Amino acid sequence: MTGQVIKLTGTIVEGVLQAAPLLFIIVRGGRNVKYERNKYMASTSDNVGGESVKKIIFIVAGPVVIVSCILLLIIIGYFKDPKIEGANKISQMERTSTSEKIFKQNKDADILCVYGARFYKRVEDQEQYKQMDLKINHELGEIRKEYKDGNIFEDYMATKLQVGTKIFTIQGQMQSELLLVQLGEKYVVYVYQNSKDL
């Protein structure tokens, strides 16, 4: 659909650019106007006091192109990809459902959301994971928003962590189950909360 819109808009822009010189000739009254199609310019010769004064007048296609681009953006905005929109709505519904289940168990839960709709909860007994000698795989990202009561949970949002807090994946078999969060000099373990188990 977007390809058709772009093709249609391109055809409109091309038509306007081709019509612009004709409009210019009409406005100038058709007096001795030479039009160079490839350069989008016209030259006129007027006799002033017996002297021939040559003027080069550029056809201003800039505003036409700008208006066409704005029109294209408006059209594309109205024709959003339904698959992407549907996937976003499903992710939002999953986030809302899972966060509600977690908050029913504990209104003060220390959780974060990543990967679209995966929730991780801070582990109360950090010592058991220290014995596992967890190693960082790579930085996943950082917290973008802090959850406020009544808000809709978003990706990279957390209830207790500050904006900018870094999140890391770990190496090994528990990679999808655990995340490490950097708090100052130490790393805190967060464990995946499967919505089916809540």
Secondary structure, DSSP 8 states (H G I E B T S, - for coil): -HHHHHHHHHHHHHHHHHHHHHHHHHHHTTSSEEEEGGGTEEEEEEEETTEEEEEEEE---HHHHHHHHHHHHHHHHHS--HHHHHHHHHHHHHHHHHHHHHHHH-TT--EEEETTTEEEEE-S-THHHHTTT--EEEEEEE--EE--TTS---TTEESSS-TT-EEEEESSTTTTTEEEEEETTEEEEEEEE-GGG-
